[in-house]
Amino acid sequence: MLGMDKLLLTASGHALIKRAALAGMASKAREVIVVLRRSQELRQAELAGLKIVVCYSESAVNEMSATLKAGMSGVAPHCDGVLILLPDMPAIETGDIDALISEFDGSNIVRARSERGQMGHPVLIPNRLFWWFSEAEGDRGLQRRLASGLEAIHPVSLSGDRATTDIDTPGDWLSWQGNADR
């Protein structure tokens, strides 16, 4: 992102990190947990005053698995499931989160996909698979589990490319901003 913090980019009047937290808070989810590093003061400031749980990643490595493990430290052991919502996916809205939660039966994996059938995010993992988080490694550890085919996945189609639109480069950001169907 050429030195920019992509989660501080603004969409609909809020930084992406706050936008995702607000969408989670407005959804049927019982609680919103956000993972930060202690050095991310600007991200912390964006979230100040929100009724969320903040967990801190102490890992020296900035990988998805470290973030997921830190987030799981804030999850109650009796929780039915965990919905992973990535804040760099600006097209996801509260209704999308609710659609996944509505399809969750307590034991199945529920995963968003695009209208064209491409799997994406968010994804809802049931309690019985929480052990996956402790064994995940690197940026794609959980992704490998999901793609293994060992567990059935209940797909939920979201409008357009919402489930697959993420911001990783300045070009992604410009493309998303120019998309009228967001």
DAMO-V10574 format. One line per field, one symbol per residue. ss: DSSP state (H for helix, E for strand, - for the rest). phi: phi as a letter, one per 40 degrees, with the letter a starting at -180 (. if undefined). psi: psi as a letter, one per 30 degrees, with the letter a starting at -180 (. if undefined). A space follows every 50 residues. Layout:
ss: ???
phi: ???
psi: ???
This chain:
ss: -----HHH-EE--EEHHHHHHHHHHH------EEEE----HHHHHHH--- --EEEE-------HHHHHHHHH--------EEEE---------HHHHHHH HHH-----EEEEE-----EEEEEEEEHHH-HHHHH-----HHHHHHH--- --EEEEE------------HHHHHHHH-----
phi: .fgccccccbbfgbcdccdcccccccccccabbbbbbccccccccccdgc cbbbbbccccbcbdccccccccccccdcdcabccbcccbcccbdcccccc ccccbgbccbbcacdcgccabcbbbcdcbdcdccccbgcbdcccccccgc bcbccbcbdfbdcbcbbbbdcdcccccccccb
psi: ghfkjfffkkkhglkeeeeeeeeeefafkflkkkklkffieeeeeefkfk ilkkkkkgkfkileeeeeeeefffkkfgkelkkjjkfgiffkleeeeeee effkgfflkkkkllffgkkbllkjklefgffeeffkkafgeeeeeeffgf kkkjkjklkbgeffjljfleeeeeeeefjfh.
